[in-house]
Each structure stands twice: as structure tokens, then as C-alpha cells.
Amino acid sequence: MTMVNLQYYAQLREQAGIGGEQVATAATTLGQLYEELCARHDFSLAADVLKVAVNAQFCGWDHPLRDGDTIVFIPPVAGG
């Protein structure tokens, strides 16, 4: 299992009911992790509309997870 730190914003924060959490995961990529989180928190946003950053650097969904990573899921933002 890999232990990662997660941060949620906007709609994901509302759906999870928390701003962040630390989780142990069997996922090996960001895409697999997001699938797990969708099942856990019933996220309604598809991965293809999100940006994701690992340790403050934007990454693709196939990026491998490492123990201690800090992962930020960034939903689309609207406003004026």
C-alpha cells in the first residue's frame, strides 16, 4: 500500500465533505487513485475535466504514485 496526502477544492471538496485526507491505496497511478476516490466519495466529475498535480507539479493520469506524495485535484473553475 502507498500512503498519499490528498487535497480537494471546489466541487470535490463539497462532495467529499473534507478539504483533504491521507489515504493508503493499492493504486499505482493517479488515474487508478481517482477511480478509488470516485467510489469512496461519489465524485461526479470525470477525470478528463480535472487537472492533477503531484508535489506541486502538474502530471498526467498515468503518473506513478509514490509513498508520501501530495496530490491536488483541481476542478474547472468558473467565475468573473
PDB file with SEQRES, HELIX, SHEET and CRYST1 records, atoms N, CA, C and O in Angstrom:
SEQRES   1 A   80  MET THR MET VAL ASN LEU GLN TYR TYR ALA GLN LEU ARG          
SEQRES   2 A   80  GLU GLN ALA GLY ILE GLY GLY GLU GLN VAL ALA THR ALA          
SEQRES   3 A   80  ALA THR THR LEU GLY GLN LEU TYR GLU GLU LEU CYS ALA          
SEQRES   4 A   80  ARG HIS ASP PHE SER LEU ALA ALA ASP VAL LEU LYS VAL          
SEQRES   5 A   80  ALA VAL ASN ALA GLN PHE CYS GLY TRP ASP HIS PRO LEU          
SEQRES   6 A   80  ARG ASP GLY ASP THR ILE VAL PHE ILE PRO PRO VAL ALA          
SEQRES   7 A   80  GLY GLY                                                      
HELIX    1 AA1 ALA A   10  ALA A   16  1                                   7    
HELIX    2 AA2 LEU A   30  HIS A   41  1                                  12    
HELIX    3 AA3 ALA A   47  VAL A   49  5                                   3    
SHEET    1 AA1 5 GLY A  20  THR A  25  0                                        
SHEET    2 AA1 5 THR A   2  TYR A   8 -1                                        
SHEET    3 AA1 5 THR A  70  ILE A  74  1                                        
SHEET    4 AA1 5 LYS A  51  VAL A  54 -1                                        
SHEET    5 AA1 5 GLN A  57  PHE A  58 -1                                        
CRYST1    1.000    1.000    1.000  90.00  90.00  90.00 P 1           1          
ATOM      1  N   MET A   1       0.841  -1.186   0.000  1.00  0.00           N  
ATOM      2  CA  MET A   1       0.000   0.000   0.000  1.00  0.00           C  
ATOM      3  C   MET A   1       0.888   1.252   0.000  1.00  0.00           C  
ATOM      4  O   MET A   1       1.954   1.294   0.615  1.00  0.00           O  
ATOM      5  N   THR A   2       0.404   2.246  -0.706  1.00  0.00           N  
ATOM      6  CA  THR A   2       1.091   3.526  -0.779  1.00  0.00           C  
ATOM      7  C   THR A   2       0.285   4.550  -0.003  1.00  0.00           C  
ATOM      8  O   THR A   2      -0.933   4.633  -0.159  1.00  0.00           O  
ATOM      9  N   MET A   3       0.961   5.333   0.838  1.00  0.00           N  
ATOM     10  CA  MET A   3       0.296   6.371   1.623  1.00  0.00           C  
ATOM     11  C   MET A   3       0.492   7.711   0.920  1.00  0.00           C  
ATOM     12  O   MET A   3       1.620   8.137   0.676  1.00  0.00           O  
ATOM     13  N   VAL A   4      -0.632   8.375   0.595  1.00  0.00           N  
ATOM     14  CA  VAL A   4      -0.575   9.668  -0.090  1.00  0.00           C  
ATOM     15  C   VAL A   4      -1.431  10.688   0.643  1.00  0.00           C  
ATOM     16  O   VAL A   4      -2.363  10.335   1.365  1.00  0.00           O  
ATOM     17  N   ASN A   5      -1.099  11.959   0.445  1.00  0.00           N  
ATOM     18  CA  ASN A   5      -1.836  13.080   1.025  1.00  0.00           C  
ATOM     19  C   ASN A   5      -2.646  13.732  -0.085  1.00  0.00           C  
ATOM     20  O   ASN A   5      -2.102  14.061  -1.140  1.00  0.00           O  
ATOM     21  N   LEU A   6      -3.928  13.920   0.142  1.00  0.00           N  
ATOM     22  CA  LEU A   6      -4.821  14.447  -0.887  1.00  0.00           C  
ATOM     23  C   LEU A   6      -5.386  15.791  -0.468  1.00  0.00           C  
ATOM     24  O   LEU A   6      -5.647  16.033   0.711  1.00  0.00           O  
ATOM     25  N   GLN A   7      -5.571  16.665  -1.459  1.00  0.00           N  
ATOM     26  CA  GLN A   7      -6.226  17.946  -1.229  1.00  0.00           C  
ATOM     27  C   GLN A   7      -7.341  18.085  -2.253  1.00  0.00           C  
ATOM     28  O   GLN A   7      -7.159  17.803  -3.437  1.00  0.00           O  
ATOM     29  N   TYR A   8      -8.504  18.526  -1.772  1.00  0.00           N  
ATOM     30  CA  TYR A   8      -9.667  18.701  -2.634  1.00  0.00           C  
ATOM     31  C   TYR A   8     -10.105  20.159  -2.620  1.00  0.00           C  
ATOM     32  O   TYR A   8     -10.011  20.834  -1.595  1.00  0.00           O  
ATOM     33  N   TYR A   9     -10.584  20.641  -3.767  1.00  0.00           N  
ATOM     34  CA  TYR A   9     -11.071  22.006  -3.881  1.00  0.00           C  
ATOM     35  C   TYR A   9     -12.423  22.028  -4.576  1.00  0.00           C  
ATOM     36  O   TYR A   9     -12.793  21.101  -5.296  1.00  0.00           O  
ATOM     37  N   ALA A  10     -13.153  23.122  -4.336  1.00  0.00           N  
ATOM     38  CA  ALA A  10     -14.418  23.415  -5.002  1.00  0.00           C  
ATOM     39  C   ALA A  10     -15.393  22.233  -4.902  1.00  0.00           C  
ATOM     40  O   ALA A  10     -15.674  21.752  -3.804  1.00  0.00           O  
ATOM     41  N   GLN A  11     -15.898  21.774  -6.029  1.00  0.00           N  
ATOM     42  CA  GLN A  11     -16.924  20.732  -6.049  1.00  0.00           C  
ATOM     43  C   GLN A  11     -16.442  19.440  -5.403  1.00  0.00           C  
ATOM     44  O   GLN A  11     -17.220  18.768  -4.725  1.00  0.00           O  
ATOM     45  N   LEU A  12     -15.184  19.078  -5.599  1.00  0.00           N  
ATOM     46  CA  LEU A  12     -14.680  17.841  -4.985  1.00  0.00           C  
ATOM     47  C   LEU A  12     -14.662  17.962  -3.465  1.00  0.00           C  
ATOM     48  O   LEU A  12     -14.963  17.000  -2.759  1.00  0.00           O  
ATOM     49  N   ARG A  13     -14.312  19.130  -2.967  1.00  0.00           N  
ATOM     50  CA  ARG A  13     -14.315  19.351  -1.519  1.00  0.00           C  
ATOM     51  C   ARG A  13     -15.739  19.205  -0.960  1.00  0.00           C  
ATOM     52  O   ARG A  13     -15.949  18.593   0.087  1.00  0.00           O  
ATOM     53  N   GLU A  14     -16.694  19.772  -1.671  1.00  0.00           N  
ATOM     54  CA  GLU A  14     -18.086  19.664  -1.233  1.00  0.00           C  
ATOM     55  C   GLU A  14     -18.563  18.218  -1.235  1.00  0.00           C  
ATOM     56  O   GLU A  14     -19.219  17.778  -0.292  1.00  0.00           O  
ATOM     57  N   GLN A  15     -18.238  17.485  -2.282  1.00  0.00           N  
ATOM     58  CA  GLN A  15     -18.703  16.103  -2.384  1.00  0.00           C  
ATOM     59  C   GLN A  15     -18.017  15.187  -1.373  1.00  0.00           C  
ATOM     60  O   GLN A  15     -18.645  14.269  -0.846  1.00  0.00           O  
ATOM     61  N   ALA A  16     -16.744  15.427  -1.099  1.00  0.00           N  
ATOM     62  CA  ALA A  16     -16.018  14.600  -0.125  1.00  0.00           C  
ATOM     63  C   ALA A  16     -16.391  14.994   1.307  1.00  0.00           C  
ATOM     64  O   ALA A  16     -16.316  14.176   2.224  1.00  0.00           O  
ATOM     65  N   GLY A  17     -16.793  16.252   1.488  1.00  0.00           N  
ATOM     66  CA  GLY A  17     -17.106  16.736   2.827  1.00  0.00           C  
ATOM     67  C   GLY A  17     -15.872  17.080   3.636  1.00  0.00           C  
ATOM     68  O   GLY A  17     -15.964  17.320   4.840  1.00  0.00           O  
ATOM     69  N   ILE A  18     -14.713  17.105   2.982  1.00  0.00           N  
ATOM     70  CA  ILE A  18     -13.442  17.421   3.640  1.00  0.00           C  
ATOM     71  C   ILE A  18     -12.528  18.126   2.630  1.00  0.00           C  
ATOM     72  O   ILE A  18     -12.705  17.992   1.419  1.00  0.00           O  
ATOM     73  N   GLY A  19     -11.566  18.867   3.139  1.00  0.00           N  
ATOM     74  CA  GLY A  19     -10.623  19.560   2.275  1.00  0.00           C  
ATOM     75  C   GLY A  19      -9.416  18.734   1.908  1.00  0.00           C  
ATOM     76  O   GLY A  19      -8.689  19.056   0.967  1.00  0.00           O  
ATOM     77  N   GLY A  20      -9.205  17.666   2.654  1.00  0.00           N  
ATOM     78  CA  GLY A  20      -8.060  16.810   2.373  1.00  0.00           C  
ATOM     79  C   GLY A  20      -8.069  15.594   3.279  1.00  0.00           C  
ATOM     80  O   GLY A  20      -8.808  15.523   4.261  1.00  0.00           O  
ATOM     81  N   GLU A  21      -7.243  14.660   2.926  1.00  0.00           N  
ATOM     82  CA  GLU A  21      -7.136  13.445   3.737  1.00  0.00           C  
ATOM     83  C   GLU A  21      -5.851  12.710   3.376  1.00  0.00           C  
ATOM     84  O   GLU A  21      -5.250  12.952   2.329  1.00  0.00           O  
ATOM     85  N   GLN A  22      -5.454  11.828   4.243  1.00  0.00           N  
ATOM     86  CA  GLN A  22      -4.332  10.935   3.968  1.00  0.00           C  
ATOM     87  C   GLN A  22      -4.929   9.552   3.767  1.00  0.00           C  
ATOM     88  O   GLN A  22      -5.714   9.085   4.593  1.00  0.00           O  
ATOM     89  N   VAL A  23      -4.560   8.894   2.671  1.00  0.00           N  
ATOM     90  CA  VAL A  23      -5.117   7.575   2.394  1.00  0.00           C  
ATOM     91  C   VAL A  23      -4.019   6.578   2.050  1.00  0.00           C  
ATOM     92  O   VAL A  23      -2.976   6.932   1.499  1.00  0.00           O  
ATOM     93  N   ALA A  24      -4.283   5.341   2.386  1.00  0.00           N  
ATOM     94  CA  ALA A  24      -3.458   4.218   1.946  1.00  0.00           C  
ATOM     95  C   ALA A  24      -4.173   3.625   0.746  1.00  0.00           C  
ATOM     96  O   ALA A  24      -5.367   3.332   0.811  1.00  0.00           O  
ATOM     97  N   THR A  25      -3.452   3.447  -0.343  1.00  0.00           N  
ATOM     98  CA  THR A  25      -4.078   2.991  -1.577  1.00  0.00           C  
ATOM     99  C   THR A  25      -3.279   1.876  -2.226  1.00  0.00           C  
ATOM    100  O   THR A  25      -2.057   1.807  -2.096  1.00  0.00           O  
ATOM    101  N   ALA A  26      -3.989   1.010  -2.924  1.00  0.00           N  
ATOM    102  CA  ALA A  26      -3.358  -0.026  -3.730  1.00  0.00           C  
ATOM    103  C   ALA A  26      -3.135   0.465  -5.157  1.00  0.00           C  
ATOM    104  O   ALA A  26      -2.509  -0.226  -5.961  1.00  0.00           O  
ATOM    105  N   ALA A  27      -3.648   1.660  -5.475  1.00  0.00           N  
ATOM    106  CA  ALA A  27      -3.497   2.222  -6.816  1.00  0.00           C  
ATOM    107  C   ALA A  27      -2.020   2.464  -7.109  1.00  0.00           C  
ATOM    108  O   ALA A  27      -1.234   2.758  -6.208  1.00  0.00           O  
ATOM    109  N   THR A  28      -1.659   2.335  -8.377  1.00  0.00           N  
ATOM    110  CA  THR A  28      -0.275   2.587  -8.763  1.00  0.00           C  
ATOM    111  C   THR A  28      -0.140   3.845  -9.617  1.00  0.00           C  
ATOM    112  O   THR A  28       0.973   4.325  -9.835  1.00  0.00           O  
ATOM    113  N   THR A  29      -1.269   4.389 -10.107  1.00  0.00           N  
ATOM    114  CA  THR A  29      -1.243   5.611 -10.912  1.00  0.00           C  
ATOM    115  C   THR A  29      -2.291   6.585 -10.391  1.00  0.00           C  
ATOM    116  O   THR A  29      -3.177   6.218  -9.619  1.00  0.00           O  
ATOM    117  N   LEU A  30      -2.171   7.838 -10.832  1.00  0.00           N  
ATOM    118  CA  LEU A  30      -3.163   8.839 -10.454  1.00  0.00           C  
ATOM    119  C   LEU A  30      -4.553   8.470 -10.948  1.00  0.00           C  
ATOM    120  O   LEU A  30      -5.540   8.685 -10.245  1.00  0.00           O  
ATOM    121  N   GLY A  31      -4.636   7.918 -12.149  1.00  0.00           N  
ATOM    122  CA  GLY A  31      -5.927   7.516 -12.694  1.00  0.00           C  
ATOM    123  C   GLY A  31      -6.606   6.461 -11.846  1.00  0.00           C  
ATOM    124  O   GLY A  31      -7.804   6.548 -11.576  1.00  0.00           O  
ATOM    125  N   GLN A  32      -5.844   5.465 -11.425  1.00  0.00           N  
ATOM    126  CA  GLN A  32      -6.403   4.415 -10.571  1.00  0.00           C  
ATOM    127  C   GLN A  32      -6.826   4.984  -9.221  1.00  0.00           C  
ATOM    128  O   GLN A  32      -7.859   4.600  -8.673  1.00  0.00           O  
ATOM    129  N   LEU A  33      -6.025   5.894  -8.692  1.00  0.00           N  
ATOM    130  CA  LEU A  33      -6.361   6.522  -7.416  1.00  0.00           C  
ATOM    131  C   LEU A  33      -7.673   7.297  -7.536  1.00  0.00           C  
ATOM    132  O   LEU A  33      -8.531   7.200  -6.658  1.00  0.00           O  
ATOM    133  N   TYR A  34      -7.835   8.062  -8.612  1.00  0.00           N  
ATOM    134  CA  TYR A  34      -9.058   8.842  -8.769  1.00  0.00           C  
ATOM    135  C   TYR A  34     -10.280   7.919  -8.886  1.00  0.00           C  
ATOM    136  O   TYR A  34     -11.349   8.247  -8.372  1.00  0.00           O  
ATOM    137  N   GLU A  35     -10.131   6.786  -9.549  1.00  0.00           N  
ATOM    138  CA  GLU A  35     -11.232   5.811  -9.613  1.00  0.00           C  
ATOM    139  C   GLU A  35     -11.614   5.342  -8.217  1.00  0.00           C  
ATOM    140  O   GLU A  35     -12.800   5.256  -7.898  1.00  0.00           O  
ATOM    141  N   GLU A  36     -10.627   5.037  -7.379  1.00  0.00           N  
ATOM    142  CA  GLU A  36     -10.899   4.633  -5.996  1.00  0.00           C  
ATOM    143  C   GLU A  36     -11.645   5.735  -5.244  1.00  0.00           C  
ATOM    144  O   GLU A  36     -12.607   5.473  -4.523  1.00  0.00           O  
ATOM    145  N   LEU A  37     -11.181   6.972  -5.428  1.00  0.00           N  
ATOM    146  CA  LEU A  37     -11.794   8.091  -4.721  1.00  0.00           C  
ATOM    147  C   LEU A  37     -13.207   8.367  -5.206  1.00  0.00           C  
ATOM    148  O   LEU A  37     -14.064   8.765  -4.417  1.00  0.00           O  
ATOM    149  N   CYS A  38     -13.460   8.160  -6.487  1.00  0.00           N  
ATOM    150  CA  CYS A  38     -14.826   8.314  -7.016  1.00  0.00           C  
ATOM    151  C   CYS A  38     -15.764   7.329  -6.339  1.00  0.00           C  
ATOM    152  O   CYS A  38     -16.895   7.678  -6.000  1.00  0.00           O  
ATOM    153  N   ALA A  39     -15.307   6.114  -6.142  1.00  0.00           N  
ATOM    154  CA  ALA A  39     -16.124   5.103  -5.475  1.00  0.00           C  
ATOM    155  C   ALA A  39     -16.323   5.452  -3.998  1.00  0.00           C  
ATOM    156  O   ALA A  39     -17.404   5.240  -3.447  1.00  0.00           O  
ATOM    157  N   ARG A  40     -15.293   5.982  -3.366  1.00  0.00           N  
ATOM    158  CA  ARG A  40     -15.355   6.299  -1.936  1.00  0.00           C  
ATOM    159  C   ARG A  40     -16.234   7.520  -1.658  1.00  0.00           C  
ATOM    160  O   ARG A  40     -17.039   7.513  -0.727  1.00  0.00           O  
ATOM    161  N   HIS A  41     -16.072   8.570  -2.472  1.00  0.00           N  
ATOM    162  CA  HIS A  41     -16.744   9.845  -2.203  1.00  0.00           C  
ATOM    163  C   HIS A  41     -17.871  10.163  -3.184  1.00  0.00           C  
ATOM    164  O   HIS A  41     -18.520  11.202  -3.066  1.00  0.00           O  
ATOM    165  N   ASP A  42     -18.101   9.291  -4.134  1.00  0.00           N  
ATOM    166  CA  ASP A  42     -19.156   9.506  -5.134  1.00  0.00           C  
ATOM    167  C   ASP A  42     -18.937  10.797  -5.923  1.00  0.00           C  
ATOM    168  O   ASP A  42     -19.877  11.554  -6.168  1.00  0.00           O  
ATOM    169  N   PHE A  43     -17.679  11.038  -6.319  1.00  0.00           N  
ATOM    170  CA  PHE A  43     -17.367  12.219  -7.129  1.00  0.00           C  
ATOM    171  C   PHE A  43     -18.108  12.141  -8.454  1.00  0.00           C  
ATOM    172  O   PHE A  43     -18.205  11.075  -9.063  1.00  0.00           O  
ATOM    173  N   SER A  44     -18.631  13.285  -8.893  1.00  0.00           N  
ATOM    174  CA  SER A  44     -19.403  13.318 -10.132  1.00  0.00           C  
ATOM    175  C   SER A  44     -18.595  13.820 -11.325  1.00  0.00           C  
ATOM    176  O   SER A  44     -19.053  13.716 -12.462  1.00  0.00           O  
ATOM    177  N   LEU A  45     -17.407  14.359 -11.086  1.00  0.00           N  
ATOM    178  CA  LEU A  45     -16.587  14.883 -12.182  1.00  0.00           C  
ATOM    179  C   LEU A  45     -15.724  13.780 -12.793  1.00  0.00           C  
ATOM    180  O   LEU A  45     -15.101  12.992 -12.083  1.00  0.00           O  
ATOM    181  N   ALA A  46     -15.702  13.744 -14.118  1.00  0.00           N  
ATOM    182  CA  ALA A  46     -14.837  12.803 -14.819  1.00  0.00           C  
ATOM    183  C   ALA A  46     -13.396  13.295 -14.752  1.00  0.00           C  
ATOM    184  O   ALA A  46     -13.151  14.500 -14.688  1.00  0.00           O  
ATOM    185  N   ALA A  47     -12.461  12.382 -14.766  1.00  0.00           N  
ATOM    186  CA  ALA A  47     -11.045  12.734 -14.679  1.00  0.00           C  
ATOM    187  C   ALA A  47     -10.623  13.685 -15.793  1.00  0.00           C  
ATOM    188  O   ALA A  47      -9.759  14.536 -15.582  1.00  0.00           O  
ATOM    189  N   ASP A  48     -11.217  13.554 -16.965  1.00  0.00           N  
ATOM    190  CA  ASP A  48     -10.765  14.365 -18.100  1.00  0.00           C  
ATOM    191  C   ASP A  48     -11.113  15.851 -17.976  1.00  0.00           C  
ATOM    192  O   ASP A  48     -10.643  16.653 -18.784  1.00  0.00           O  
ATOM    193  N   VAL A  49     -11.918  16.236 -16.993  1.00  0.00           N  
ATOM    194  CA  VAL A  49     -12.196  17.660 -16.785  1.00  0.00           C  
ATOM    195  C   VAL A  49     -11.365  18.245 -15.644  1.00  0.00           C  
ATOM    196  O   VAL A  49     -11.445  19.442 -15.368  1.00  0.00           O  
ATOM    197  N   LEU A  50     -10.572  17.411 -14.985  1.00  0.00           N  
ATOM    198  CA  LEU A  50      -9.752  17.839 -13.857  1.00  0.00           C  
ATOM    199  C   LEU A  50      -8.301  18.032 -14.276  1.00  0.00           C  
ATOM    200  O   LEU A  50      -7.833  17.444 -15.251  1.00  0.00           O  
ATOM    201  N   LYS A  51      -7.608  18.866 -13.522  1.00  0.00           N  
ATOM    202  CA  LYS A  51      -6.151  18.937 -13.555  1.00  0.00           C  
ATOM    203  C   LYS A  51      -5.689  18.235 -12.288  1.00  0.00           C  
ATOM    204  O   LYS A  51      -6.402  18.223 -11.284  1.00  0.00           O  
ATOM    205  N   VAL A  52      -4.502  17.653 -12.334  1.00  0.00           N  
ATOM    206  CA  VAL A  52      -3.971  16.999 -11.151  1.00  0.00           C  
ATOM    207  C   VAL A  52      -2.488  17.346 -11.015  1.00  0.00           C  
ATOM    208  O   VAL A  52      -1.738  17.359 -11.992  1.00  0.00           O  
ATOM    209  N   ALA A  53      -2.094  17.624  -9.783  1.00  0.00           N  
ATOM    210  CA  ALA A  53      -0.699  17.956  -9.507  1.00  0.00           C  
ATOM    211  C   ALA A  53      -0.176  17.033  -8.414  1.00  0.00           C  
ATOM    212  O   ALA A  53      -0.885  16.698  -7.465  1.00  0.00           O  
ATOM    213  N   VAL A  54       1.074  16.636  -8.570  1.00  0.00           N  
ATOM    214  CA  VAL A  54       1.758  15.826  -7.567  1.00  0.00           C  
ATOM    215  C   VAL A  54       2.974  16.608  -7.106  1.00  0.00           C  
ATOM    216  O   VAL A  54       3.828  16.989  -7.906  1.00  0.00           O  
ATOM    217  N   ASN A  55       3.038  16.840  -5.802  1.00  0.00           N  
ATOM    218  CA  ASN A  55       4.154  17.585  -5.225  1.00  0.00           C  
ATOM    219  C   ASN A  55       4.378  18.904  -5.969  1.00  0.00           C  
ATOM    220  O   ASN A  55       5.507  19.266  -6.298  1.00  0.00           O  
ATOM    221  N   ALA A  56       3.264  19.620  -6.227  1.00  0.00           N  
ATOM    222  CA  ALA A  56       3.253  20.955  -6.843  1.00  0.00           C  
ATOM    223  C   ALA A  56       3.642  20.975  -8.317  1.00  0.00           C  
ATOM    224  O   ALA A  56       4.020  22.027  -8.832  1.00  0.00           O  
ATOM    225  N   GLN A  57       3.561  19.831  -9.013  1.00  0.00           N  
ATOM    226  CA  GLN A  57       3.838  19.796 -10.446  1.00  0.00           C  
ATOM    227  C   GLN A  57       2.689  19.080 -11.156  1.00  0.00           C  
ATOM    228  O   GLN A  57       2.298  17.976 -10.777  1.00  0.00           O  
ATOM    229  N   PHE A  58       2.153  19.738 -12.204  1.00  0.00           N  
ATOM    230  CA  PHE A  58       1.081  19.105 -12.962  1.00  0.00           C  
ATOM    231  C   PHE A  58       1.583  17.812 -13.592  1.00  0.00           C  
ATOM    232  O   PHE A  58       2.718  17.731 -14.062  1.00  0.00           O  
ATOM    233  N   CYS A  59       0.705  16.789 -13.593  1.00  0.00           N  
ATOM    234  CA  CYS A  59       1.062  15.464 -14.099  1.00  0.00           C  
ATOM    235  C   CYS A  59      -0.083  14.898 -14.929  1.00  0.00           C  
ATOM    236  O   CYS A  59      -1.212  15.384 -14.865  1.00  0.00           O  
ATOM    237  N   GLY A  60       0.219  13.880 -15.697  1.00  0.00           N  
ATOM    238  CA  GLY A  60      -0.795  13.126 -16.412  1.00  0.00           C  
ATOM    239  C   GLY A  60      -1.363  12.040 -15.516  1.00  0.00           C  
ATOM    240  O   GLY A  60      -0.793  11.712 -14.476  1.00  0.00           O  
ATOM    241  N   TRP A  61      -2.496  11.489 -15.935  1.00  0.00           N  
ATOM    242  CA  TRP A  61      -3.192  10.475 -15.132  1.00  0.00           C  
ATOM    243  C   TRP A  61      -2.436   9.160 -15.030  1.00  0.00           C  
ATOM    244  O   TRP A  61      -2.758   8.333 -14.177  1.00  0.00           O  
ATOM    245  N   ASP A  62      -1.431   8.947 -15.886  1.00  0.00           N  
ATOM    246  CA  ASP A  62      -0.648   7.710 -15.814  1.00  0.00           C  
ATOM    247  C   ASP A  62       0.588   7.854 -14.921  1.00  0.00           C  
ATOM    248  O   ASP A  62       1.395   6.929 -14.820  1.00  0.00           O  
ATOM    249  N   HIS A  63       0.732   9.006 -14.278  1.00  0.00           N  
ATOM    250  CA  HIS A  63       1.879   9.252 -13.389  1.00  0.00           C  
ATOM    251  C   HIS A  63       1.860   8.248 -12.235  1.00  0.00           C  
ATOM    252  O   HIS A  63       0.816   8.052 -11.614  1.00  0.00           O  
ATOM    253  N   PRO A  64       2.995   7.610 -11.937  1.00  0.00           N  
ATOM    254  CA  PRO A  64       3.033   6.632 -10.840  1.00  0.00           C  
ATOM    255  C   PRO A  64       2.984   7.300  -9.469  1.00  0.00           C  
ATOM    256  O   PRO A  64       3.505   8.400  -9.281  1.00  0.00           O  
ATOM    257  N   LEU A  65       2.361   6.628  -8.529  1.00  0.00           N  
ATOM    258  CA  LEU A  65       2.273   7.113  -7.155  1.00  0.00           C  
ATOM    259  C   LEU A  65       3.487   6.659  -6.362  1.00  0.00           C  
ATOM    260  O   LEU A  65       4.012   5.563  -6.559  1.00  0.00           O  
ATOM    261  N   ARG A  66       3.919   7.539  -5.454  1.00  0.00           N  
ATOM    262  CA  ARG A  66       4.997   7.186  -4.532  1.00  0.00           C  
ATOM    263  C   ARG A  66       4.564   7.524  -3.115  1.00  0.00           C  
ATOM    264  O   ARG A  66       3.801   8.463  -2.888  1.00  0.00           O  
ATOM    265  N   ASP A  67       5.054   6.756  -2.183  1.00  0.00           N  
ATOM    266  CA  ASP A  67       4.732   6.966  -0.785  1.00  0.00           C  
ATOM    267  C   ASP A  67       5.063   8.410  -0.393  1.00  0.00           C  
ATOM    268  O   ASP A  67       6.158   8.901  -0.672  1.00  0.00           O  
ATOM    269  N   GLY A  68       4.112   9.082   0.252  1.00  0.00           N  
ATOM    270  CA  GLY A  68       4.318  10.434   0.731  1.00  0.00           C  
ATOM    271  C   GLY A  68       3.961  11.533  -0.254  1.00  0.00           C  
ATOM    272  O   GLY A  68       4.057  12.712   0.085  1.00  0.00           O  
ATOM    273  N   ASP A  69       3.548  11.175  -1.479  1.00  0.00           N  
ATOM    274  CA  ASP A  69       3.150  12.184  -2.456  1.00  0.00           C  
ATOM    275  C   ASP A  69       2.013  13.041  -1.908  1.00  0.00           C  
ATOM    276  O   ASP A  69       1.151  12.554  -1.177  1.00  0.00           O  
ATOM    277  N   THR A  70       2.023  14.321  -2.270  1.00  0.00           N  
ATOM    278  CA  THR A  70       0.903  15.216  -2.017  1.00  0.00           C  
ATOM    279  C   THR A  70       0.226  15.464  -3.349  1.00  0.00           C  
ATOM    280  O   THR A  70       0.841  15.967  -4.290  1.00  0.00           O  
ATOM    281  N   ILE A  71      -1.046  15.107  -3.420  1.00  0.00           N  
ATOM    282  CA  ILE A  71      -1.800  15.145  -4.670  1.00  0.00           C  
ATOM    283  C   ILE A  71      -2.942  16.140  -4.536  1.00  0.00           C  
ATOM    284  O   ILE A  71      -3.698  16.115  -3.565  1.00  0.00           O  
ATOM    285  N   VAL A  72      -3.052  17.019  -5.533  1.00  0.00           N  
ATOM    286  CA  VAL A  72      -4.096  18.028  -5.548  1.00  0.00           C  
ATOM    287  C   VAL A  72      -4.935  17.815  -6.801  1.00  0.00           C  
ATOM    288  O   VAL A  72      -4.411  17.822  -7.915  1.00  0.00           O  
ATOM    289  N   PHE A  73      -6.234  17.626  -6.615  1.00  0.00           N  
ATOM    290  CA  PHE A  73      -7.174  17.525  -7.724  1.00  0.00           C  
ATOM    291  C   PHE A  73      -7.818  18.899  -7.905  1.00  0.00           C  
ATOM    292  O   PHE A  73      -8.367  19.461  -6.957  1.00  0.00           O  
ATOM    293  N   ILE A  74      -7.750  19.436  -9.122  1.00  0.00           N  
ATOM    294  CA  ILE A  74      -8.204  20.790  -9.384  1.00  0.00           C  
ATOM    295  C   ILE A  74      -9.347  20.754 -10.392  1.00  0.00           C  
ATOM    296  O   ILE A  74      -9.126  20.492 -11.574  1.00  0.00           O  
ATOM    297  N   PRO A  75     -10.570  21.015  -9.928  1.00  0.00           N  
ATOM    298  CA  PRO A  75     -11.724  21.007 -10.836  1.00  0.00           C  
ATOM    299  C   PRO A  75     -11.750  22.287 -11.670  1.00  0.00           C  
ATOM    300  O   PRO A  75     -11.063  23.258 -11.351  1.00  0.00           O  
ATOM    301  N   PRO A  76     -12.554  22.282 -12.749  1.00  0.00           N  
ATOM    302  CA  PRO A  76     -12.687  23.501 -13.544  1.00  0.00           C  
ATOM    303  C   PRO A  76     -13.273  24.622 -12.674  1.00  0.00           C  
ATOM    304  O   PRO A  76     -14.104  24.386 -11.797  1.00  0.00           O  
ATOM    305  N   VAL A  77     -12.818  25.829 -12.944  1.00  0.00           N  
ATOM    306  CA  VAL A  77     -13.256  26.973 -12.159  1.00  0.00           C  
ATOM    307  C   VAL A  77     -13.965  27.957 -13.077  1.00  0.00           C  
ATOM    308  O   VAL A  77     -13.463  28.301 -14.147  1.00  0.00           O  
ATOM    309  N   ALA A  78     -15.116  28.396 -12.650  1.00  0.00           N  
ATOM    310  CA  ALA A  78     -15.869  29.408 -13.397  1.00  0.00           C  
ATOM    311  C   ALA A  78     -15.947  30.657 -12.526  1.00  0.00           C  
ATOM    312  O   ALA A  78     -15.868  30.583 -11.300  1.00  0.00           O  
ATOM    313  N   GLY A  79     -16.095  31.749 -13.149  1.00  0.00           N  
ATOM    314  CA  GLY A  79     -16.230  32.977 -12.365  1.00  0.00           C  
ATOM    315  C   GLY A  79     -15.974  34.191 -13.234  1.00  0.00           C  
ATOM    316  O   GLY A  79     -15.715  34.088 -14.433  1.00  0.00           O  
ATOM    317  N   GLY A  80     -16.052  35.308 -12.609  1.00  0.00           N  
ATOM    318  CA  GLY A  80     -15.864  36.524 -13.381  1.00  0.00           C  
ATOM    319  C   GLY A  80     -15.196  37.593 -12.584  1.00  0.00           C  
ATOM    320  O   GLY A  80     -14.963  38.689 -13.093  1.00  0.00           O  
TER     321      GLY A  80                                                      
END                                                                             
